[in-house]
Amino acid sequence: MKFSTQVKPISYLKSHAAEIVKDISENREPMLITQNGEAKLVVMDVKSYEEQEETLALLKILALGNREIEQGKFRDAEDVFAELDKTDH
C-alpha cells in the first residue's frame, strides 16, 4: 500500500467528499489525510477494511498457535489421530 500518491490535506477531504468516496470505492486505494502537515487518518473502502480485518484475525490466530507451541501446549498429530480412531469404533 503506497500512500505517496494518495496524500491530501483535510481541506481537500472537506470540499471533495463525494469525489473521494467515488475514487476510493473504484480504485480501492486508501487515502492519507493530513492536518497541519501531519498524518491524521486513513480513508479506505469498506471491502478493503474488511479484508484487512480478516487478515489481522488470521495473523492473531497464527501468533497464538505459535505461542502455544513454544510453551509446549500441543499434541503430536499421531496421538490425535490414534485417539480419533479409538472413538470411531
Sequence and secondary structure as in RCSB ss.txt:
>XXXX:A:sequence
MKFSTQVKPISYLKSHAAEIVKDISENREPMLITQNGEAKLVVMDVKSYEEQEETLALLKILALGNREIEQGKFR
DAEDVFAELDKTDH
>XXXX:A:secstr
   TTSEEEHHHHHHSHHHHHHHHHHH   EEEEETTEEEEEE  HHHHHHHHHHHHHHHHHHHHHHHHHTT   
 HHHHHHHHHHHH 
